[in-house]
Amino acid sequence: MPELDPTLAVLVFSSVAAFAAGLGSLPQALMGRLPLRLLGWSNALAAGLMLGVSYALLDVGLPDRATVVQGGLGAVLGLSATRLAHLLTGTEGTDLNRLGEAEPAYGYQVILVNALHATPEGVAIGAAMLVSLHFGISMALALAVHNIPEAMVLTSVLASRHVRVRHAAALAVAVNANQVLVAVVTFALVGALPFLFPWAVGIAVGALIYLVLAELLPEAYQQAGHTGIALVTLVAMGIVVALGNAS
C-alpha cells in the first residue's frame, strides 16, 4: 500500500479535525438545552487536549537550547498576536455563559472566538506533521476530539438564540475551515524554510496556552467548579501526552 503523500495527509487530517466539530451538535440534538456543568466539563476537556498538544509539540519540537530560545520568542509572538486579534475583533473577555443573551453582536462574537481558536490549532497540526506523519496524525486527531466539546459550547449558545441544530453544526464546521488552510500553509512554508520550525512550534504553543488560561479554564470554572474541572483537564492532557510519546 503506497504511503500517503505528506501534503495530502495534512489536508486530510486537518479536514477531519474541522469536520469533527459538527459532532458537537449531537448532544444538543439529543438532549435539548445542555446544563452549564456539562458545558464546563466540555471546556475542561478541550483545554486539556490543547495543553496536551502544546506539551507534546514542545517535547519533540524544541530539542536544544537554541531552538528553545527561538520557540520562546515564537510563543511570545503567538500569545501577543492572539490577544491582539481578540482586541481588534471585540471578542476579548467574551462570556460564553450568557446562553439567553439576545444582543445580535453576541452571536457574532461567539463565532469569532471559535474561529480565532482554530488558527493556532492549524499551525500546531502543520508543525506536528513536519515532525513525522504518525506524530502529526496523533496531534490532528487530538485536536479533532478537542473540536467536539468546543463545538458543544458553540452549539449550545447558538441554540439559545433559536438557531437550528443542523445550522449550528454547519457553523461549527465552518469556523474551523481556517484550521485546514493554516495547517497546509504552515506545513508548506516551514517545510520550505526549516529554520522557521521552532518559531512555528512556539507560535502554536503560546497561542494555545493563552487560550486555555485566559478563556477555556476561566469559563469552565464558572460553569462547573474547580476540582472536577482540574481533574478532567489533567486526564485529557495526560492522554494526549501519552499518544505523542507513543508516536
For each residue, the residues with C-beta under 8 A, 3 or more apart:
1:
2:
3: 133
4: 8 9 12 133
5: 8 9
6: 9 10 129 133 187
7: 10 11 184 187 188
8: 4 5 11 12
9: 4 5 6 12 13 129 133 136 137
10: 6 7 13 14 125 126 129 136 183 184 187
11: 7 8 14 15 180 183 184
12: 4 8 9 15 16
13: 9 10 16 17 125 129 136 137 140 141 144
14: 10 11 17 18 122 125 126 140 179 180 183 184
15: 11 12 18 19 180
16: 12 13 19 20 140 141 144
17: 13 14 20 21 121 125 140 141 143 144 147 176 179 180
18: 14 15 21 118 147 173 176 177 179 180
19: 15 16 22 173
20: 16 17 23 144 145 147 148
21: 17 18 24 147 148 150 151 172 173 175 176
22: 19 25 151 169 170 172 173
23: 20 26 148 151
24: 21 27 147 148 149 150 151 152 153 154 155 169 172
25: 22 28 29 151 152 155 165 166 168 169 172
26: 23 29 30
27: 24 30 31 34 38 152 155
28: 25 31 32 33 34 152 155 156 159 165 168
29: 25 26 165
30: 26 27
31: 27 28 34
32: 28
33: 28 99 156 159 160
34: 27 28 31 38 39 152 156
35: 38 39
36: 39 40 97 223 224
37: 40 41 223 224
38: 27 34 35 41 42 152 224
39: 34 35 36 42 43 96 152 153 156 223 224
40: 36 37 43 44 219 220 221 222 223 224 225 228 229
41: 37 38 44 45 149 220 224 228 229 232
42: 38 39 45 46 149 150 152 153
43: 39 40 46 47 96 149 150 153 216 217 219 220 223 229
44: 40 41 47 48 216 217 220 224 228 229 230 232 233 236
45: 41 42 48 49 146 149 232 233 236
46: 42 43 49 50 146 147 149 150 216
47: 43 44 50 51 212 216 217 220 233 236
48: 44 45 51 52 232 233 234 235 236 237 239 240
49: 45 46 52 53 142 143 145 146 236 237 240
50: 46 47 53 54 121 143 146 208 209 211 212 216
51: 47 48 54 55 208 209 212 233 236 237 240
52: 48 49 55 56 142 236 237 238 239 240 241 243 244
53: 49 50 56 57 121 124 128 139 142 143 146 208 240 244
54: 50 51 57 58 124 204 205 208 209 212
55: 51 52 58 59 237 240 241 244
56: 52 53 59 60 128 135 138 139 240 241 243 244 245
57: 53 54 60 61 124 127 128 139 201 204 205
58: 54 55 61 62 71 201 205
59: 55 56 62 241 244 245
60: 56 57 63 131 135 244
61: 57 58 67 71 127 131 197 198 201
62: 58 59 67 68 70 71 198 201 202
63: 60 67
64: 67 68
65: 68 69
66: 69 70
67: 61 62 63 64 70 71 197 198
68: 62 64 65 71 72 198
69: 65 66 72 73
70: 62 66 67 73 74 198 199 202
71: 58 61 62 67 68 74 75 198 199 201 202 205
72: 68 69 75 76 202
73: 69 70 76 77 199 202
74: 70 71 77 78 198 199 200 201 202 203 205 206
75: 71 72 78 79 202 203 205 206 209
76: 72 73 79 80 202 206
77: 73 74 80 81 199 202 203 206
78: 74 75 81 82 120 123 202 203 204 205 206 207 208 210
79: 75 76 82 83 206 207 209 210
80: 76 77 83 84
81: 77 78 84 85 203 207
82: 78 79 85 86 116 120 206 207 210 211
83: 79 80 86 87 92 210 214
84: 80 81 87 88
85: 81 82 88 89 116 119
86: 82 83 89 91 92 113 116
87: 83 84 90 92
88: 84 85
89: 85 86 109 112 116
90: 87 105 109
91: 86 94 109 112 113 116
92: 83 86 87
93:
94: 91 106 109 110 113
95: 98 219
96: 39 43 110 113 153 157 219
97: 36 219 222 223
98: 95 101 106 157
99: 33 156 157 160
100: 160
101: 98 106 160 161
102: 106 161
103: 106
104: 107 108
105: 90 108 109
106: 94 98 101 102 103 109 110
107: 104 110 111 157 158 161 163
108: 104 105 111 112
109: 89 90 91 94 105 106 112 113
110: 94 96 106 107 113 114 154 157 158
111: 107 108 114 115 154 171 175
112: 89 91 108 109 115 116
113: 86 91 94 96 109 110 116 117 215
114: 110 111 117 118 150 151 154 172 175 176
115: 111 112 118 119 175 176 178
116: 82 85 86 89 91 112 113 119
117: 113 114 120 121 150 211
118: 18 114 115 121 122 175 176 177 178 179 182
119: 85 115 116 122 123 178 179 182 207
120: 78 82 117 123 124 203 204 207 208 211
121: 17 50 53 117 118 124 125 143 146 176 179 204 208
122: 14 118 119 125 126 178 179 180 181 182 183 185 186
123: 78 119 120 126 127 182 183 186 200 203 204 207
124: 53 54 57 120 121 127 128 139 143 204 205 208
125: 10 13 14 17 121 122 128 129 136 139 140 143 179 183 186
126: 10 14 122 123 129 130 182 183 184 185 186 187 190 200
127: 57 61 123 124 130 131 186 187 190 197 200 201 204
128: 53 56 57 124 125 131 135 136 138 139 140
129: 6 9 10 13 125 126 133 135 136 137 140 183 187
130: 126 127 136 187 190 191 197
131: 60 61 127 128 135 136
132: 135 136 247
133: 3 4 6 9 129 136 137
134: 137 138 247
135: 56 60 128 129 131 132 138 139 244 247
136: 9 10 13 125 128 129 130 131 132 133 139 140
137: 9 13 129 133 134 140 141 247
138: 56 128 134 135 141 142 243 244 246 247
139: 53 56 57 124 125 128 135 136 142 143 240 244
140: 13 14 16 17 125 128 129 136 137 143 144 183
141: 13 16 17 137 138 144 145 243
142: 49 52 53 138 139 145 146 240 243
143: 17 49 50 53 121 124 125 139 140 146 147 179
144: 13 16 17 20 140 141 147 148
145: 20 49 141 142 148
146: 45 46 49 50 53 121 142 143 149 150
147: 17 18 20 21 24 46 143 144 150 151 172 176
148: 20 21 23 24 144 145 151 152
149: 24 41 42 43 45 46 146 152 153
150: 21 24 42 43 46 114 117 146 147 153 154
151: 21 22 23 24 25 114 147 148 154 155 169 172
152: 24 25 27 28 34 38 39 42 148 149 155 156
153: 24 39 42 43 96 149 150 156 157 219
154: 24 110 111 114 150 151 157 158 168 171 172 175
155: 24 25 27 28 151 152 158 159 165 168 169 172
156: 28 33 34 39 99 152 153 159 160
157: 96 98 99 107 110 153 154 160 161
158: 107 110 154 155 161 163 167 168 171
159: 28 33 155 156 162 163 165 168
160: 33 99 100 101 156 157
161: 101 102 107 157 158
162: 159
163: 107 158 159 167 168 171
164: 167 168
165: 25 28 29 155 159 168 169
166: 25 169 170
167: 158 163 164 170 171
168: 25 28 154 155 158 159 163 164 165 171 172
169: 22 24 25 151 155 165 166 172 173
170: 22 166 167 173 174
171: 111 154 158 163 167 168 174 175
172: 21 22 24 25 114 147 151 154 155 168 169 175 176
173: 18 19 21 22 169 170 176 177
174: 170 171 177
175: 21 111 114 115 118 154 171 172 178
176: 17 18 21 114 115 118 121 147 172 173 179 180
177: 18 118 173 174 180 181
178: 115 118 119 122 175 181 182
179: 14 17 18 118 119 121 122 125 143 176 182 183
180: 11 14 15 17 18 122 176 177 183 184
181: 122 177 178 184 185
182: 118 119 122 123 126 178 179 185 186
183: 10 11 14 122 123 125 126 129 140 179 180 186 187
184: 7 10 11 14 126 180 181 187 188
185: 122 126 181 182 188 189
186: 122 123 125 126 127 182 183 189 190 200
187: 6 7 10 126 127 129 130 183 184 190 191
188: 7 184 185 191 192
189: 185 186 192 193 196
190: 126 127 130 186 187 193 194 196 197 200
191: 130 187 188 194
192: 188 189
193: 189 190 196
194: 190 191 197
195:
196: 189 190 193 199 200
197: 61 67 127 130 190 194 200 201
198: 61 62 67 68 70 71 74 201 202
199: 70 71 73 74 77 196 202 203
200: 74 123 126 127 186 190 196 197 203 204
201: 57 58 61 62 71 74 127 197 198 204 205
202: 62 70 71 72 73 74 75 76 77 78 198 199 205 206
203: 74 75 77 78 81 120 123 199 200 206 207
204: 54 57 78 120 121 123 124 127 200 201 207 208
205: 54 57 58 71 74 75 78 124 201 202 208 209
206: 74 75 76 77 78 79 82 202 203 209 210
207: 78 79 81 82 119 120 123 203 204 210 211
208: 50 51 53 54 78 120 121 124 204 205 211 212
209: 50 51 54 75 79 205 206 212 213
210: 78 79 82 83 206 207 213 214
211: 50 82 117 120 207 208 214 215 216
212: 47 50 51 54 208 209 215 216 217
213: 209 210 217 218
214: 83 210 211 218
215: 113 211 212 218 219
216: 43 44 46 47 50 211 212 219 220
217: 43 44 47 212 213 220 221 229 233
218: 213 214 215 221 222
219: 40 43 95 96 97 153 215 216 222 223
220: 40 41 43 44 47 216 217 223 224 229 233
221: 40 217 218 224 225 226 229
222: 40 97 218 219
223: 36 37 39 40 43 97 219 220
224: 36 37 38 39 40 41 44 220 221 228 229
225: 40 221 228 229
226: 221 229 230
227: 230 231
228: 40 41 44 224 225 231 232
229: 40 41 43 44 217 220 221 224 225 226 232 233
230: 44 226 227 233 234
231: 227 228 234 235
232: 41 44 45 48 228 229 235 236
233: 44 45 47 48 51 217 220 229 230 236 237
234: 48 230 231 237 238
235: 48 231 232 238 239
236: 44 45 47 48 49 51 52 232 233 239 240
237: 48 49 51 52 55 233 234 240 241
238: 52 234 235 241 242
239: 48 52 235 236 242 243
240: 48 49 51 52 53 55 56 139 142 236 237 243 244
241: 52 55 56 59 237 238 244 245
242: 238 239 245 246
243: 52 56 138 141 142 239 240 246 247
244: 52 53 55 56 59 60 135 138 139 240 241 247
245: 56 59 241 242
246: 138 242 243
247: 132 134 135 137 138 243 244
